[in-house]
Amino acid sequence: MVAVCDIPIPGKIKLAVKNDDVQKTIVDVNGVKIGGDRVIIMAGPCSVESREQVLEAAIVVKAGGAQILRGGAFKPRTLPYSFQGLGEEGLILLAEARKETGLPIVTEVMDADKVELVASYTDILQIGTRNMQNFPLLKEVGRSDKPVMLKRGMSATINEWLGCAEYILAEGNPNVIMCERGIRTFETITRNTVDISAAPILHAISHLPVIVDPSHGTGSRFLVPPMSKAAIAAGADGVMVEVHPHPEEALCDGAQSLSPEDFKAFIEDIKPIIAATNRRL
C-alpha cells in the first residue's frame, strides 16, 4: 500500500491515481467538459418509456440547464417481472431526443456483446452498480472510443471502485467518469447511503472526474436537492438526477424522480452553492 494525502491505496493501481504525467482528466463529451470549472448536470428519466415521455423530459431538462440527457434503454431490475426497458427502441428514442435538443446522452450498457450497439447510439457508456465488477464488460468498454461512466458498486470500497476504473484505463480508454450512487449500509430509511466523502477522496488520489447520483443514492425526491448541494459543496464535478414528466406514472423509480417543476426549482436551489465554490453551471 502507498499513501496519498494520508489515504492508503493499493500500489498496483497505477493508471487511475494521480501521477507525474496526469494530474487531472477532463472528459470532453461533444463539447461538454466534465472535470473542468463547470458543474455538470445530467438529467432525465430513469427509463425510456415512450417517444413522448423522453422527448418531453429532454426538452424540460435542456430548458432547465442540464448539459447531458440521461435515460435507460436497458434496465437491470431486482425482479424479472419489473419493466426491463425498451432495448434498442429506447436507444433510437434517446438519439431522437439528442437530435431535438442537442444534448449528449448517457445510457447503460449491460453486456459485453452489446457495447458496439449501445456505443453506436450514445455519447457516454454507463456501467451500472450491479456491473461494476463485470470484468469482461469493463474490458470491452475500455476498447471503445466512447467515454465511460463507472458507477460505484453498492457494496464496493473506493479502492475496489478505482480497481475497476483501472480495467477500463488499461484497455486504452482514458475517458472515465466516476459516479458515486450510494452504498448499502444498515440504514433503511433511504434506498442507499450517499457517500459524499467519495468526491474529495477521489479528487485527492485520482485524476478522474467524479459525479454524484442522489436519486439512486437516496430513493426519495425530497432528498435530491440537499444531497446535490452537499455533493457540489464537497467538490463533485456534477450530479445526475432523475426527471420524469409525470413521476406518478413512471414505470421505474417514480418516487425518486423530479417533476418538471421540481427540476426548475432544483436548478435555482443549487446555483448559490455552485457560485460559492467558484464554479459555474
C-alpha positions as CSV (number, residue, x, y, z in Angstrom):
1,M,0.0,0.0,0.0
2,V,1.1,3.6,-0.7
3,A,-0.4,6.7,0.9
4,V,-1.5,9.8,-0.9
5,C,-2.8,12.6,1.4
6,D,-2.7,10.0,4.2
7,I,-5.2,7.9,2.2
8,P,-3.9,4.3,1.6
9,I,-4.3,3.0,-1.9
10,P,-3.1,-0.3,-3.4
11,G,0.3,0.2,-5.1
12,K,-0.9,-1.9,-8.1
13,I,-3.4,0.8,-9.0
14,K,-1.3,2.9,-11.4
15,L,-3.5,4.4,-14.1
16,A,-6.4,5.6,-12.0
17,V,-4.4,7.6,-9.5
18,K,-2.6,10.9,-9.9
19,N,0.9,10.6,-11.3
20,D,3.6,12.8,-12.8
21,D,2.0,12.6,-16.3
22,V,-1.7,13.0,-15.3
23,Q,-2.9,15.2,-12.5
24,K,-6.4,15.9,-13.8
25,T,-8.5,14.3,-16.6
26,I,-11.2,16.4,-18.3
27,V,-13.6,14.3,-20.3
28,D,-14.9,16.1,-23.4
29,V,-18.4,14.9,-24.4
30,N,-19.3,16.6,-27.6
31,G,-18.1,19.9,-26.2
32,V,-19.4,19.4,-22.6
33,K,-16.3,19.2,-20.4
34,I,-16.6,17.0,-17.3
35,G,-14.0,17.8,-14.7
36,G,-13.4,21.4,-15.6
37,D,-14.7,24.6,-14.0
38,R,-18.4,23.8,-14.7
39,V,-20.7,21.8,-12.6
40,I,-22.3,19.3,-15.0
41,I,-26.0,18.4,-14.6
42,M,-27.0,15.0,-16.1
43,A,-30.8,14.7,-16.0
44,G,-33.6,12.7,-17.5
45,P,-35.9,9.7,-16.8
46,C,-34.7,6.5,-15.2
47,S,-36.1,4.5,-18.1
48,V,-37.1,5.5,-21.6
49,E,-40.8,4.5,-21.7
50,S,-42.1,6.2,-24.9
51,R,-41.3,8.8,-27.5
52,E,-43.5,11.4,-25.9
53,Q,-42.1,10.8,-22.4
54,V,-38.4,11.0,-23.4
55,L,-38.8,14.0,-25.7
56,E,-40.8,15.9,-23.1
57,A,-38.2,15.1,-20.4
58,A,-35.3,16.1,-22.8
59,I,-36.9,19.5,-23.6
60,V,-37.6,20.1,-19.9
61,V,-34.1,19.4,-18.7
62,K,-32.5,21.3,-21.6
63,A,-34.6,24.4,-20.8
64,G,-33.7,24.0,-17.1
65,G,-30.0,24.0,-17.6
66,A,-28.9,20.4,-17.9
67,Q,-26.0,19.7,-20.2
68,I,-26.4,15.9,-20.6
69,L,-29.5,13.8,-21.0
70,R,-29.7,10.5,-19.1
71,G,-32.1,7.7,-19.8
72,G,-32.1,3.9,-19.5
73,A,-32.8,1.7,-22.6
74,F,-31.7,-1.4,-20.9
75,K,-32.6,-1.7,-17.2
76,P,-31.2,-4.3,-14.7
77,R,-34.0,-4.9,-12.2
78,T,-34.1,-6.8,-8.9
79,L,-37.1,-8.9,-10.1
80,P,-37.7,-10.3,-13.6
81,Y,-41.3,-9.1,-13.6
82,S,-40.3,-5.4,-13.5
83,F,-40.0,-3.2,-16.6
84,Q,-36.7,-4.0,-18.2
85,G,-36.5,-1.1,-20.7
86,L,-37.2,-0.9,-24.4
87,G,-33.8,-2.0,-25.6
88,E,-32.7,-0.8,-29.0
89,E,-36.0,1.1,-29.5
90,G,-35.1,3.1,-26.4
91,L,-31.7,3.9,-27.8
92,I,-33.4,5.1,-31.0
93,L,-35.7,7.4,-29.0
94,L,-32.7,8.8,-27.0
95,A,-30.9,9.5,-30.2
96,E,-34.0,11.3,-31.5
97,A,-34.1,13.4,-28.2
98,R,-30.5,14.3,-28.8
99,K,-31.2,15.5,-32.3
100,E,-34.2,17.5,-30.9
101,T,-32.3,19.2,-28.1
102,G,-28.6,18.9,-28.9
103,L,-27.9,17.2,-25.5
104,P,-25.4,14.4,-25.4
105,I,-26.8,11.2,-23.9
106,V,-25.6,8.8,-21.3
107,T,-27.2,5.3,-21.1
108,E,-26.3,2.0,-19.5
109,V,-24.8,-1.0,-21.3
110,M,-25.2,-4.3,-19.5
111,D,-23.5,-6.9,-21.7
112,A,-20.1,-7.0,-23.3
113,D,-21.7,-8.1,-26.6
114,K,-24.0,-5.1,-26.6
115,V,-21.2,-2.5,-26.3
116,E,-20.9,-1.9,-30.0
117,L,-24.7,-1.5,-30.3
118,V,-25.1,0.9,-27.4
119,A,-21.9,2.9,-28.5
120,S,-23.5,3.5,-31.9
121,Y,-26.3,5.5,-30.3
122,T,-24.9,7.0,-27.1
123,D,-22.3,9.6,-26.1
124,I,-21.4,8.1,-22.7
125,L,-21.4,4.4,-21.9
126,Q,-22.7,3.9,-18.3
127,I,-21.6,0.9,-16.2
128,G,-24.3,0.3,-13.6
129,T,-23.7,-0.6,-10.0
130,R,-24.5,-4.2,-10.5
131,N,-21.9,-4.5,-13.3
132,M,-19.1,-2.6,-11.6
133,Q,-17.1,-5.8,-11.4
134,N,-18.2,-7.3,-14.6
135,F,-14.7,-7.6,-15.9
136,P,-15.4,-8.7,-19.5
137,L,-17.7,-5.7,-19.8
138,L,-15.1,-3.3,-18.3
139,K,-12.5,-4.6,-20.8
140,E,-14.9,-4.2,-23.7
141,V,-15.9,-0.6,-22.9
142,G,-12.2,0.0,-22.3
143,R,-11.6,-0.8,-26.0
144,S,-14.4,1.7,-27.0
145,D,-13.8,5.3,-28.1
146,K,-16.7,6.5,-26.1
147,P,-16.4,7.9,-22.5
148,V,-17.4,5.6,-19.7
149,M,-19.3,6.5,-16.6
150,L,-18.5,3.9,-13.9
151,K,-21.0,3.7,-11.1
152,R,-19.8,2.5,-7.7
153,G,-20.9,-0.9,-6.7
154,M,-23.5,-0.9,-3.9
155,S,-21.1,-2.7,-1.6
156,A,-17.8,-1.6,-3.1
157,T,-14.9,0.2,-1.3
158,I,-13.3,3.1,-3.0
159,N,-10.2,1.1,-3.8
160,E,-12.3,-1.6,-5.4
161,W,-14.1,1.1,-7.5
162,L,-10.7,2.5,-8.6
163,G,-9.6,-1.0,-9.4
164,C,-12.5,-1.3,-11.9
165,A,-11.6,2.0,-13.4
166,E,-8.1,0.6,-13.9
167,Y,-9.5,-2.2,-16.0
168,I,-11.0,0.4,-18.4
169,L,-7.9,2.6,-18.5
170,A,-5.7,-0.4,-19.0
171,E,-7.5,-1.2,-22.2
172,G,-6.7,2.2,-23.6
173,N,-9.8,4.3,-22.9
174,P,-8.7,7.4,-20.8
175,N,-12.1,8.9,-20.6
176,V,-13.5,7.5,-17.4
177,I,-16.0,9.3,-15.1
178,M,-16.6,8.0,-11.6
179,C,-20.2,8.1,-10.3
180,E,-21.0,7.8,-6.6
181,R,-24.6,6.5,-6.4
182,G,-24.8,5.4,-2.8
183,I,-23.7,2.3,-0.9
184,R,-25.6,-0.3,1.0
185,T,-25.5,0.2,4.8
186,F,-27.6,-0.8,7.7
187,E,-29.8,2.3,7.2
188,T,-33.3,1.5,5.8
189,I,-35.0,4.9,5.6
190,T,-33.0,5.8,2.5
191,R,-32.6,3.5,-0.5
192,N,-28.8,3.7,-0.1
193,T,-26.4,5.9,1.8
194,V,-24.7,8.5,-0.3
195,D,-21.0,8.7,0.4
196,I,-20.4,12.4,-0.1
197,S,-16.7,11.9,1.1
198,A,-16.1,9.9,-2.1
199,A,-15.8,13.2,-4.1
200,P,-13.0,14.8,-2.1
201,I,-11.3,11.5,-1.6
202,L,-11.2,10.7,-5.3
203,H,-10.0,14.2,-6.1
204,A,-7.2,13.8,-3.6
205,I,-5.9,10.5,-5.0
206,S,-7.3,10.2,-8.6
207,H,-7.2,12.4,-11.7
208,L,-10.6,11.2,-12.8
209,P,-13.7,13.4,-12.6
210,V,-16.5,12.3,-10.2
211,I,-20.2,13.0,-10.2
212,V,-22.8,12.1,-7.6
213,D,-26.2,10.5,-8.2
214,P,-28.5,11.5,-5.3
215,S,-31.6,10.0,-7.0
216,H,-30.4,6.4,-6.7
217,G,-28.4,7.3,-3.7
218,T,-31.5,8.2,-1.6
219,G,-34.6,6.9,-3.4
220,S,-36.5,10.0,-2.4
221,R,-37.1,13.1,-4.5
222,F,-37.2,15.4,-1.4
223,L,-33.6,14.4,-0.7
224,V,-32.2,15.1,-4.2
225,P,-31.7,18.9,-3.7
226,P,-30.0,18.8,-0.3
227,M,-27.7,15.9,-1.3
228,S,-26.9,17.6,-4.6
229,K,-25.9,20.7,-2.8
230,A,-23.8,18.7,-0.4
231,A,-22.1,16.9,-3.3
232,I,-21.3,20.1,-5.1
233,A,-20.0,21.7,-1.9
234,A,-17.8,18.7,-1.4
235,G,-16.3,19.2,-4.9
236,A,-18.2,16.9,-7.1
237,D,-17.8,17.7,-10.8
238,G,-21.5,17.2,-11.4
239,V,-24.7,15.5,-10.3
240,M,-27.0,13.0,-12.1
241,V,-30.7,13.4,-11.3
242,E,-33.8,11.7,-12.5
243,V,-36.5,13.8,-14.1
244,H,-39.8,12.5,-15.4
245,P,-42.7,14.5,-16.9
246,H,-45.1,12.6,-14.7
247,P,-43.3,10.9,-11.8
248,E,-46.6,9.3,-10.5
249,E,-46.9,7.4,-13.8
250,A,-43.2,6.3,-14.1
251,L,-42.6,2.7,-14.8
252,C,-39.4,2.8,-12.8
253,D,-38.3,4.8,-9.8
254,G,-41.0,7.4,-9.8
255,A,-40.5,8.1,-6.0
256,Q,-37.0,9.5,-6.6
257,S,-37.8,11.4,-9.9
258,L,-38.2,15.1,-10.0
259,S,-41.2,16.6,-11.9
260,P,-40.5,19.4,-14.4
261,E,-41.5,22.0,-11.8
262,D,-39.2,20.3,-9.2
263,F,-36.3,20.4,-11.6
264,K,-36.7,24.1,-12.3
265,A,-36.7,24.7,-8.5
266,F,-33.7,22.3,-8.1
267,I,-31.6,24.3,-10.5
268,E,-32.3,27.5,-8.7
269,D,-31.6,25.8,-5.4
270,I,-28.1,24.7,-6.4
271,K,-26.9,27.9,-8.1
272,P,-25.7,29.6,-4.9
273,I,-23.7,26.5,-4.0
274,I,-22.1,26.4,-7.4
275,A,-21.2,30.1,-7.2
276,A,-19.8,29.6,-3.6
277,T,-17.4,27.0,-5.0
278,N,-16.2,29.4,-7.7
279,R,-17.6,27.3,-10.5
280,R,-20.4,27.8,-13.0
281,L,-23.3,25.9,-14.3
